[in-house]
Amino acid sequence: MYSKTKNKLLIWLVILLLTGNTASIVIFWLGKNKQSIVTKGTPKEFLIKELQLNSRQQEELELLMVRHREETPELRKKIRQAKKDFFDLLKQQNITDSNLQAAAKNVSLSIEQLDLFTFEHFKKIRELCTPEQQDKFDRIIQQVTTMMPPPQRFNGPDGETDKRENTPLQ
């Protein structure tokens, strides 16, 4: 009698575990498919398609992108230099808190400049849209920003960075 009850309990536990694993796998794959839909193509292609930009708007978008691509390398260079200066402080024996804070603030201000420039870039893209397109833009902008490549990583005190290209909306 005891072993029959024990066997039934084990069978139910196995069924419960299989059901839980199956549900987890299904949820994982459904979530993955939603994300892969968003990331297909470039941010530029995604914006053109989702906002249904006309040819004039597409030309203006291209001009905005070219300007962004031309100006962001200098801002990124400024960030790399600020981070290099920050980590160069490690070479000093007696670093004051105020020197450390000033160097960290310089890094933050450099990153802030890039963020503000990118914000203005997207603001200009939004301005070239019709009111209906602006509503759609407001709903999809978070998806567009997740499609952008990550910022270049700073690999350490020597100032070397990854050689990946990092320009939004390519």
CYANA upper distance limits for C-alpha pairs under 8 A (distance plus 0.5 A):
  1 MET  CA      5 THR  CA      6.98
  2 TYR  CA      6 LYS  CA      6.68
  3 SER  CA      7 ASN  CA      6.45
  4 LYS  CA      8 LYS  CA      6.69
  5 THR  CA      9 LEU  CA      6.67
  6 LYS  CA     10 LEU  CA      6.71
  7 ASN  CA     11 ILE  CA      6.60
  8 LYS  CA     12 TRP  CA      6.67
  9 LEU  CA     13 LEU  CA      6.64
 10 LEU  CA     14 VAL  CA      6.66
 11 ILE  CA     15 ILE  CA      6.70
 12 TRP  CA     16 LEU  CA      6.51
 13 LEU  CA     17 LEU  CA      6.59
 14 VAL  CA     18 LEU  CA      6.59
 15 ILE  CA     19 THR  CA      6.58
 16 LEU  CA     20 GLY  CA      6.63
 17 LEU  CA     21 ASN  CA      6.58
 18 LEU  CA     22 THR  CA      6.54
 19 THR  CA     23 ALA  CA      6.62
 20 GLY  CA     24 SER  CA      6.63
 21 ASN  CA     25 ILE  CA      6.69
 22 THR  CA     26 VAL  CA      6.70
 23 ALA  CA     27 ILE  CA      6.61
 24 SER  CA     28 PHE  CA      6.55
 25 ILE  CA     29 TRP  CA      6.68
 26 VAL  CA     30 LEU  CA      6.57
 27 ILE  CA     31 GLY  CA      6.57
 28 PHE  CA     32 LYS  CA      6.64
 29 TRP  CA     33 ASN  CA      6.65
 30 LEU  CA     34 LYS  CA      6.96
 31 GLY  CA     35 GLN  CA      6.98
 32 LYS  CA     36 SER  CA      6.69
 33 ASN  CA     37 ILE  CA      6.82
 34 LYS  CA     38 VAL  CA      7.35
 35 GLN  CA     39 THR  CA      7.05
 36 SER  CA     40 LYS  CA      6.81
 38 VAL  CA    143 GLN  CA      7.31
 38 VAL  CA    147 MET  CA      8.33
 39 THR  CA    147 MET  CA      6.36
 40 LYS  CA     46 PHE  CA      8.40
 41 GLY  CA     45 GLU  CA      6.62
 41 GLY  CA     46 PHE  CA      7.00
 42 THR  CA     46 PHE  CA      6.62
 42 THR  CA    147 MET  CA      7.84
 42 THR  CA    169 LEU  CA      7.05
 42 THR  CA    170 GLN  CA      6.51
 43 PRO  CA     47 LEU  CA      6.59
 43 PRO  CA    144 VAL  CA      6.23
 43 PRO  CA    147 MET  CA      6.56
 43 PRO  CA    148 MET  CA      7.31
 43 PRO  CA    168 PRO  CA      7.86
 43 PRO  CA    169 LEU  CA      5.18
 43 PRO  CA    170 GLN  CA      6.97
 44 LYS  CA     48 ILE  CA      6.70
 44 LYS  CA    169 LEU  CA      5.27
 44 LYS  CA    170 GLN  CA      6.39
 45 GLU  CA     49 LYS  CA      6.56
 46 PHE  CA     50 GLU  CA      6.38
 46 PHE  CA    144 VAL  CA      8.17
 47 LEU  CA     51 LEU  CA      6.12
 47 LEU  CA     52 GLN  CA      8.15
 47 LEU  CA     53 LEU  CA      8.26
 47 LEU  CA    144 VAL  CA      8.19
 48 ILE  CA     52 GLN  CA      5.89
 48 ILE  CA     53 LEU  CA      5.59
 48 ILE  CA     58 GLN  CA      7.54
 49 LYS  CA     53 LEU  CA      7.58
 50 GLU  CA    136 LYS  CA      8.28
 51 LEU  CA    133 GLN  CA      6.02
 51 LEU  CA    136 LYS  CA      7.12
 51 LEU  CA    137 PHE  CA      7.39
 52 GLN  CA    133 GLN  CA      8.38
 53 LEU  CA     57 GLN  CA      6.10
 53 LEU  CA     58 GLN  CA      6.51
 53 LEU  CA    129 CYS  CA      8.28
 54 ASN  CA     58 GLN  CA      6.65
 55 SER  CA     59 GLU  CA      6.71
 56 ARG  CA     60 GLU  CA      6.84
 57 GLN  CA     61 LEU  CA      6.51
 57 GLN  CA    128 LEU  CA      7.02
 57 GLN  CA    129 CYS  CA      7.98
 58 GLN  CA     62 GLU  CA      6.66
 59 GLU  CA     63 LEU  CA      6.89
 60 GLU  CA     64 LEU  CA      6.75
 60 GLU  CA    128 LEU  CA      8.15
 61 LEU  CA     65 MET  CA      6.66
 61 LEU  CA    125 ILE  CA      7.01
 62 GLU  CA     66 VAL  CA      6.68
 63 LEU  CA     67 ARG  CA      6.81
 64 LEU  CA     68 HIS  CA      6.67
 64 LEU  CA    121 HIS  CA      7.58
 64 LEU  CA    124 LYS  CA      8.30
 64 LEU  CA    125 ILE  CA      8.00
 65 MET  CA     69 ARG  CA      6.55
 65 MET  CA    168 PRO  CA      8.37
 65 MET  CA    169 LEU  CA      7.28
 65 MET  CA    170 GLN  CA      8.16
 66 VAL  CA     70 GLU  CA      6.61
 67 ARG  CA     71 GLU  CA      6.68
 68 HIS  CA     72 THR  CA      6.41
 68 HIS  CA    118 THR  CA      8.29
 68 HIS  CA    121 HIS  CA      7.55
 68 HIS  CA    167 THR  CA      8.26
 69 ARG  CA     73 PRO  CA      7.67
 69 ARG  CA    167 THR  CA      6.46
 69 ARG  CA    168 PRO  CA      8.36
 71 GLU  CA     75 LEU  CA      7.45
 72 THR  CA     76 ARG  CA      6.57
 72 THR  CA    114 LEU  CA      7.61
 72 THR  CA    167 THR  CA      8.17
 73 PRO  CA     77 LYS  CA      6.51
 74 GLU  CA     78 LYS  CA      6.74
 75 LEU  CA     79 ILE  CA      6.90
 75 LEU  CA    110 SER  CA      7.68
 75 LEU  CA    113 GLN  CA      7.86
 75 LEU  CA    114 LEU  CA      6.50
 76 ARG  CA     80 ARG  CA      6.73
 76 ARG  CA    114 LEU  CA      7.87
 77 LYS  CA     81 GLN  CA      6.67
 78 LYS  CA     82 ALA  CA      6.64
 78 LYS  CA    110 SER  CA      6.94
 79 ILE  CA     83 LYS  CA      6.67
 79 ILE  CA    107 VAL  CA      6.62
 79 ILE  CA    110 SER  CA      5.77
 79 ILE  CA    111 ILE  CA      6.71
 80 ARG  CA     84 LYS  CA      6.56
 80 ARG  CA    154 PHE  CA      7.35
 80 ARG  CA    159 GLY  CA      6.99
 80 ARG  CA    161 THR  CA      8.48
 81 GLN  CA     85 ASP  CA      6.59
 81 GLN  CA    159 GLY  CA      7.72
 82 ALA  CA     86 PHE  CA      6.62
 82 ALA  CA    103 ALA  CA      7.70
 82 ALA  CA    106 ASN  CA      6.69
 82 ALA  CA    107 VAL  CA      5.57
 82 ALA  CA    110 SER  CA      7.84
 83 LYS  CA     87 PHE  CA      6.71
 83 LYS  CA    104 ALA  CA      8.48
 83 LYS  CA    107 VAL  CA      6.39
 83 LYS  CA    154 PHE  CA      8.14
 83 LYS  CA    157 PRO  CA      8.25
 83 LYS  CA    159 GLY  CA      7.98
 84 LYS  CA     88 ASP  CA      6.47
 84 LYS  CA    156 GLY  CA      8.16
 84 LYS  CA    157 PRO  CA      6.08
 84 LYS  CA    158 ASP  CA      7.26
 84 LYS  CA    159 GLY  CA      5.72
 85 ASP  CA     89 LEU  CA      7.23
 85 ASP  CA    103 ALA  CA      7.53
 86 PHE  CA     90 LEU  CA      8.48
 86 PHE  CA    100 LEU  CA      7.84
 86 PHE  CA    103 ALA  CA      5.69
 86 PHE  CA    104 ALA  CA      6.90
 86 PHE  CA    107 VAL  CA      8.11
 87 PHE  CA     91 LYS  CA      8.48
 87 PHE  CA    156 GLY  CA      8.01
 87 PHE  CA    157 PRO  CA      5.54
 88 ASP  CA     92 GLN  CA      8.11
 88 ASP  CA    157 PRO  CA      6.79
 89 LEU  CA     95 ILE  CA      7.46
 89 LEU  CA    100 LEU  CA      7.97
 95 ILE  CA     99 ASN  CA      7.07
 95 ILE  CA    100 LEU  CA      7.34
 96 THR  CA    100 LEU  CA      6.84
 97 ASP  CA    101 GLN  CA      6.48
 98 SER  CA    102 ALA  CA      6.48
 99 ASN  CA    103 ALA  CA      6.70
100 LEU  CA    104 ALA  CA      6.68
101 GLN  CA    105 LYS  CA      6.49
102 ALA  CA    106 ASN  CA      6.67
103 ALA  CA    107 VAL  CA      6.98
104 ALA  CA    108 SER  CA      6.84
105 LYS  CA    109 LEU  CA      6.55
106 ASN  CA    110 SER  CA      6.70
107 VAL  CA    111 ILE  CA      6.82
108 SER  CA    112 GLU  CA      6.52
109 LEU  CA    113 GLN  CA      6.72
110 SER  CA    114 LEU  CA      7.14
111 ILE  CA    115 ASP  CA      6.72
112 GLU  CA    116 LEU  CA      6.55
113 GLN  CA    117 PHE  CA      6.59
114 LEU  CA    118 THR  CA      6.62
115 ASP  CA    119 PHE  CA      6.56
116 LEU  CA    120 GLU  CA      6.67
117 PHE  CA    121 HIS  CA      6.69
118 THR  CA    122 PHE  CA      6.87
119 PHE  CA    123 LYS  CA      6.62
120 GLU  CA    124 LYS  CA      6.66
121 HIS  CA    125 ILE  CA      6.95
122 PHE  CA    126 ARG  CA      6.67
123 LYS  CA    127 GLU  CA      6.73
124 LYS  CA    128 LEU  CA      7.02
125 ILE  CA    129 CYS  CA      7.53
126 ARG  CA    134 GLN  CA      6.45
126 ARG  CA    137 PHE  CA      7.26
127 GLU  CA    134 GLN  CA      8.20
129 CYS  CA    133 GLN  CA      5.85
129 CYS  CA    134 GLN  CA      6.12
130 THR  CA    134 GLN  CA      6.54
131 PRO  CA    135 ASP  CA      6.91
132 GLU  CA    136 LYS  CA      7.08
133 GLN  CA    137 PHE  CA      6.43
134 GLN  CA    138 ASP  CA      6.57
135 ASP  CA    139 ARG  CA      7.07
136 LYS  CA    140 ILE  CA      6.84
137 PHE  CA    141 ILE  CA      6.21
140 ILE  CA    144 VAL  CA      6.91
141 ILE  CA    145 THR  CA      6.77
142 GLN  CA    146 THR  CA      6.91
143 GLN  CA    147 MET  CA      6.96
144 VAL  CA    148 MET  CA      7.20
148 MET  CA    167 THR  CA      7.98
148 MET  CA    168 PRO  CA      5.67
148 MET  CA    169 LEU  CA      7.21
149 PRO  CA    166 ASN  CA      6.33
149 PRO  CA    167 THR  CA      7.59
149 PRO  CA    168 PRO  CA      7.27
150 PRO  CA    166 ASN  CA      7.46
151 PRO  CA    166 ASN  CA      6.74
152 GLN  CA    161 THR  CA      7.08
152 GLN  CA    162 ASP  CA      6.51
152 GLN  CA    163 LYS  CA      8.29
152 GLN  CA    164 ARG  CA      7.41
152 GLN  CA    165 GLU  CA      8.44
152 GLN  CA    166 ASN  CA      7.16
153 ARG  CA    161 THR  CA      6.26
153 ARG  CA    162 ASP  CA      6.49
154 PHE  CA    159 GLY  CA      7.23
154 PHE  CA    160 GLU  CA      7.04
154 PHE  CA    161 THR  CA      5.43
154 PHE  CA    162 ASP  CA      7.75
155 ASN  CA    159 GLY  CA      7.33
155 ASN  CA    160 GLU  CA      6.29
155 ASN  CA    161 THR  CA      5.94
155 ASN  CA    162 ASP  CA      7.87
156 GLY  CA    160 GLU  CA      7.26
